[in-house]
C-alpha cells in the first residue's frame, strides 16, 4: 500500500511540475544585474533570453540585433561586450549620465496564416522573421484558404536608474502596446502599491490583461501569479507582496484595425526589481 501511495504521489508531483513548466513556456526577458545605482559612471550587465523557466536560461538566446539602449536624454547608448551563447545573450552598458535608462526590443506588423491546397498551414512572415507590409500583396495568395490576417506588435523592456529617477524615456511611440508608468519602475517597494498605464497605438488599452510573476519559479510548485485587468483609462494598480524581481506581461486584442487585417493585437513585457522597505 505504501508503495502504491508513493507511486501516486510521485506521478502527481511529475504532473504538477509538467503543468507548471508548460504554463511558463517561452517567456522573453531582459534582466539587469542592478536597477538602482550610484557612483561615477557605473556599469550594468544584462542577460537576455527566451526561456521556459522565468529568469533561468534554458531555451534559446535572444537576438541582440534589435535590442536598443536609451539614456536619460533619449539618445542611444552603446551596447558593450555583446555576446550570444546557446541559451542566453549578455551585454553591458555604462551609465555616464544621471537618470533613468531604457533597454528595449520591439517589432511587428502584418501577419497572415492560411492553408495551401494540400491543407498545410502556411505563415507570413515565417516564425521569428519580419517583413515590410508592402510584401503582403505578393507573399500571400489573394484567394488563400482560411486566411487570417492580423496586425501585431511586441515590446520587451526593462529600466535602470543612476541617481535620481527621470521620466523622459517613458515618452510613448504610439505604436503597439506600451506602458507609461505613473509610479516610477525603479522606485518600487514591497508592501507599497504602484500604478501603471497601458496604451495601444497611443490610446488607453482598456481591458488589457496583465499577469505578474515573481522570481523563483524554478524553486516552487506554483507561479504565484498576480492577474489584473486595465481599467477604462488603461490603468492598473499592483500591490507588491515581497521584495525581489518580477516579470510583468500584458496582452491586448481588438478589431480596430485597417484592412487587410481583421485583428489588432499587442504584447508587452517588462522586468522589475522590487526593493525591501
Helices and strands as residue ranges (DSSP letters): H 2-23, E 27-32, E 36-37, E 43-51, E 60-61, G 64-66, E 68-70, E 76-77, E 80-84, E 89-94, E 99-115, E 121-124, G 133-135, H 136-139, E 145-162, G 168-170, E 177-181, E 193-200, E 203-204, E 209-214, G 217-219, E 226-229, E 235-239, E 244-254, E 263-274
